[in-house]
């Protein structure tokens, strides 16, 4: 599959917290954790389980940064 999104981060699923409708999936990307919320159905269709390799794909018109 070819995608126009250029922001792609490869990682490994480290945890999945399932609710009745959604799943919170955390992936390890080079020692940093990234969280994604998706439907429980999509989680099942993708076969996501802890330890599975995955790719987080971003397509956004804006990125907001902050500093303290």
Secondary structure, DSSP 8 states (H G I E B T S, - for coil): ---S--EEEEEEEEEEEE-SSEEEEEEEETTEEEEEEEEHHHHHHHT--TT-EEEEEE--S-------
